[in-house]
């Protein structure tokens, strides 16, 4: 690889503020903030609003909402038949 053209790859501490979860992930993200972590090391720090810990697709909440919608749709269409 050619020198001085690639961004610095390092471990970065990401903070998902919606569920108050922290992740240490390798990244080339540039940030000026740092934060001391549980292991005693100081990492570059970056705040995110959504991650795999809070996004409905990864937590399974999205599928529950779809299932509830299907049941409600079924009851709306055919519920009157079962009340006889």
For each residue, the residues with C-beta under 8 A, 3 or more apart:
1: 5 6
2: 5 6
3:
4:
5: 1 2
6: 1 2 9
7: 28 30
8: 28
9: 6 26 27 28
10: 26 27 28 44
11: 24 25 26 27 43 44
12: 24 25 26 27 29 31 43 44 45 46
13: 22 23 24 35 37 43 44 45 46
14: 22 23 24 25 46 47 48 51
15: 20 21 22 35 45 46 47 48
16: 19 20 21 22 23 48 49 50 51 53 54
17: 20 47 48 49
18: 49 50 54
19: 16 51 53 54
20: 15 16 17
21: 15 16 51 53 54
22: 13 14 15 16 37
23: 13 14 16 51 53
24: 11 12 13 14 37 43
25: 11 12 14
26: 9 10 11 12
27: 9 10 11 12
28: 7 8 9 10
29: 12 44 46
30: 7
31: 12 44 45 46
32:
33: 44 45 46
34: 42 43 44 45
35: 13 15 42 43 45
36: 40 41 42
37: 13 22 24 40 41 42 43
38:
39:
40: 36 37
41: 36 37
42: 34 35 36 37
43: 11 12 13 24 34 35 37
44: 10 11 12 13 29 31 33 34
45: 12 13 15 31 33 34 35
46: 12 13 14 15 29 31 33
47: 14 15 17
48: 14 15 16 17 51
49: 16 17 18
50: 16 18 54 55
51: 14 16 19 21 23 48 54 55
52: 55 58
53: 16 19 21 23 58 59
54: 16 18 19 21 50 51 59
55: 50 51 52 58 59
56: 59 60 61 62 65
57: 62
58: 52 53 55
59: 53 54 55 56 62
60: 56 63 64
61: 56 64 65
62: 56 57 59 65 66
63: 60 66 67
64: 60 61 67 68
65: 56 61 62 68 69
66: 62 63 69 70
67: 63 64 70 71
68: 64 65 71 72
69: 65 66 72 73
70: 66 67 73 74
71: 67 68 74 75
72: 68 69 75 76
73: 69 70 76 77
74: 70 71 77 78 79
75: 71 72 78 79
76: 72 73 79
77: 73 74
78: 74 75 81 82
79: 74 75 76 82 83
80: 83
81: 78 84
82: 78 79
83: 79 80
84: 81
